[in-house]
Amino acid sequence: MSDDPETVRQIRELARDTRPLLVLDVDDVLLEFITPFVSFLDSQDLELRLDSFKLQDNTFDRKTGLALGRERVSALIDEFFHVQADWQTGANGAAEAVAALARHGEVVLLTAMTHRHRETRRAHLDGVGFPYPLLTTDTPKGPAVRMLRGETNRPVAFVDDIPRNLLSVRDSVPDANLFHLMTAPSLRTLLPPLPEGITVVDDWHLAGPMIARALGV
């Protein structure tokens, strides 16, 4: 069971499904995130310097050259999610690829986001072609994916851009098919090598057929 009671509540609202399960992260998987977030910061005379794969400690005030504190960066991310529809677009090829997979399996979106942004994100995802159930969580994703699978042996695929989320799912659902996809794949140079058992894909044109094979659909 998930450690997040609100996520558990959201999962229990879903209709039971025994088809192959595809669980998808949202930011930098279905929706562009880094590129629009950089533009959002630029509009406030701020700058993201990607010296490492994190937003904290890498966001600077252009006027002073000083790094913003963690609380300020967290507030900026929160503000960005309030106006996400003004900035975030769908990843190239994602809507079409996921729609094809949804004809043969259950698709669920699982985003690491404060629950209060769920309705804003829900409306935006509907508007850009992702009308699938949306779950939010403040805790590791593995237990939520295990709960989504339920008491079945149905195939599971999970797609995320954050290695720790992929590892969390691997720990909770050891036979899950894991895919690392980033809408900005050049950022992989900032990551350590991914563990074995995680399939790296650069875009949705490649990911769609690979996920279909993994799920047997």
N, C-alpha and C positions, 0 to 999 in steps of 0.2 A: 504494500500500500504506500502511496505517496506520503511524504512527510508534511505536505502542504494541505491543510483541511479544505481550503477553497478549491484547489485543484481536484481533490477527491470529489467534492460536490459537483464540479463541472463534468467530470468523467461519468459520474453516476447518472447524469442527465442524458447521456448519449443512448441511442437505441443499441441493443445488442447486435453484434455483427460477427460472423464467423469467416468472412472472406479474408484473404491476405491483407495485412495491415501495413500501411505506409504512414510514418510519422515524420513530419517536416518541421524544422525550425523556420522562422520567418525572416529575421533581419540578416541580410547578406546571403540568404538562400533563395527565398521567394521575392523579397523586396530589396532593392538597393539600399544600403545603409551608409557605408563609409563615404562614398562620393557625395550623397546629399547632405550628410552630417558635416562634412568639410565645408560645403557651400553655406550651410546654416551658420557655422562658426564664422566664416568669412563675412557674412552679413552683419556681424557684431564686432568686426575688427579683431577677431580671434583666429588662432592658427593651430591646426593639429600637425605636429611633427611626428611622423611615424618612425621613430627610432626603435620601437618595440611594439609588440602586439597588445596594446592596451591604450585606453583613452585617458585613464588617470595618469598624471605626471607628464603627459605628452601634449597638453593643451596650454597654449601661451597667449598672453595679451600682446598684440603687436606693438602697441604704443610703449609699453614698459619693458617688453622682452621677458617678463617674469612668467613662470609657470603658475597656472591657476591651482588653487587648493582642491582637494578631492571633493569637498562639499559643493564647491562652485561647479565643478564638472558634473557631479551628479544632478545638480539643479538644472544644468543646461540639457542634459540627456532627457530629464523629465519634461522640460519645456519643449524640446524637439518632438517628443512623442505626443504632446498635446496638439501639435500642428503637423503631424507626420504626413497627412494627405497633401499638404502644400509642397512637400519635398520628396517623398519616397515614391518611386515607380517600380513596376514589376521587373524582375530579372528577365533578361532576354531569353525567350523560348520557354519560360517556366510555366505560364498558364496553359499553353498547348500540351506540354509534356505531362503535366499533372492531370489534366482533363482526360488524356488518353489512359493513364493509369487508373483513374477513378472509375472508369467503365468496368473494371474487373476486380477492384479491391476497395477496401475502406481507407479513406484518406483523412488524417487528423493533423491539424496544425498545433504545434506546441511551442509557445514563445516564452522566453525568459523575460518577463515583464511584470511590473507592478499591476495588480489586479484592477486598479482603478482606470487603467488605460484600455481595458478589454473592449468596451463598446466602441471607442474611437477606432481602435484597430479593426474591429469586426466590420464596421462600415467601410473603412478604407479597403480592406481585402475584398469585400464584395464588389467594390467599384472597379478594381483592377483585375478581376477574373479569378478569384480564389474563394469560391462560396462553400468552403468546407468547415466542419466544426473547428472552433478555435478554443484552445485551452491556454491559460496563463499560469505561470508558476514562479515562485520565489525560491525554490529549492532544486536540488539536482534532478535531472530529467529521467534517470533510469527507473526509479520506482513508478513514475507515472506511466512510462511505456509498458512496464510489466503489468500494471493494472489495466491498461487499455487492451492488452492481449487477452487478458482473462484466463480462464481455466481451459485453454485450448493449445494445440500445437501449431496453430496457423503460422505461416511464414510472416516474418516481421522485417521491414527495412526502415532505417532511421537515417535522416540526412541533417547534418548540422555543419556549421563553420567553426565551432569552438571545440578543440580536442577534448577538454574535460567533460563536455556533454556526451560525446561519443563514448568515452571511457566509462561514464556513469551508466549508460545504456548497456554497454558490454558486460559490466558487473552484474546488472539486474536481469538482463535477458541474454545469456551467453551465446545463443545461436542466432541473434539478430544480425542482419546484414547491414553493415555500417558504411556510410558514404560521407566523405569530407568534400563539401562543395562551397566555394566562395564566389560571390559575384565579382570580387576583385582578387583573382587568383594570384596576382603578383605579390600580395601580402603574405603568401606562404613562406617567403624568404625570411620573414620575421619569426616563424614558428620553428621549434625543434622538430626533428624527424618524427613523423607519426608512427605509432606502434603498428606492428604487423596485424593484419586482419581488418584494417580500415582501407577502403577503396577510395582513392583520390580521383576526383573528376573535376574538369575545368569549367564545364557549362552544362546547361540543361539539354542541349542537343545530344550530348554524349550520355548524360545521366539517365534520361528516360529509358532507352533500351536496356541499359545495364540494370536498372532497378526492376524493370519488367522481368528480366531473366532471373534475377535473384528471388523475386516473389512467385515465379512460375506462372505469370499471367501473360 
